[in-house]
Structures are given as structure tokens and as C-alpha cells.
Amino acid sequence: MNNRSIIYLGAIALLTTWTACNKDEQTVAPPDPENEIITTVKLTAVNTANSADVVTAQWKDLTPTDGNPDTSLAHLVLSKDAVYNVTVSFLDETKTPADDVSTEINERSNYHLICYEPASGLNLTVQRTDYDNNTPKLELGLHSDFTTGAASAGNLQVSLHHQPSGKNGTDCSIGSTDAEVNFSVDVQ
């Protein structure tokens, strides 16, 4: 091979390398996280004035396609004129052992909002007490204060909203719904 051939092959190699590396740079956003699978929602309420007053309730649906959730334990009896520290847990019991989805919700708090909607006539107000990692921090709702008034009864809707974009910490109409369940509540 003569010098001219070597120079020619070298120029082709350089041109090919330069062309391959000279592509327009593109930014690729990671996909939004998917919705969680929720089979069980648990509420644990501890009276702030009496730590022995601990109330739990559980809603469960291991076969969501049949439309018959187990609501036999989805009942809270709370003292009137009291404040309860409440923790909500979300589980996926289709796995063995059950997957505590609450951990994932907490880790990805910027994508989630838990909403509490007491029925009209139920003397219960709910204030979320935990926050995500946004700046400024936005409410999350795995931990809340339930404040009761006079004796009353009604349903409390608890819903987990998946909000990968547009979360503002209060709007429960944004995003998709991972879980939406009802608990019956008696304030006595």
C-alpha cells in the first residue's frame, strides 16, 4: 500500500468517526412511575390525650375483579372532642410476603397525595401532617391528625392519588387514583 492509500483510508476513518459522534444531542425524560397495586388500606389512630385509646380499621379487596371487598373491619369508633394521630398504610397482599406500598409512596412522595373526605354530617376534620420533598414542601398524608367534634356517624373516603405532574399538595382531582375506599366512622 502506498502513502496515498494510507492517507485516503485514514481520512475516511476520521470522517466516519466525526460523523458518528456529531449527532444532535437529545434529552430523554425518564418515564413517569406507574400506579401502585393496592389490596389493603389500614388506618391506625392514637388518641393524643390517651395513648391507650388506639383504634384500627382495615379495608381489603384481594379479588378486585369481583367487586366484593371485605369491609367487615373498615369501621372506626372515635371519641368525641378528641384529636387522633392517624397513620394510613397501603399494602399489596397479592405478593408473599405482602408488599408495604406505603414505603414506596413515602420514597416517591413527590408523586403522591392521600386525600380524606368526611361525609356531610360527620363531625371530623382531617389535617395532613407529613410532607414530600418538593420545594416548597407539599402535603402527603401518610400521617394526619383527625379531630372529632360532637357525636356523629358517617363515611370517610380515603384515596391515594398518583400525581407525577401538577401536584400542589391539596388538589385531589389531579392525576390518577391508586386507591379509593370508604370507612364507616362513629364519633361517640
Secondary structure, DSSP 8 states (H G I E B T S, - for coil): --HHHHHHHHHHHHHHHHHHH------------------EEEEEEEETTEEEEEEEEEEE-S-GGGT--B-TT-EEEE-TT-EEEEEEEEEETTSSS-EEHHHHHHHTGGGEEEEEEE-TT--EEEEE--B-SSSS--B--SEEEEEE-SSEEEEEEEEEEE-SS---SS-TTSSEEEEEEEEEEEE-
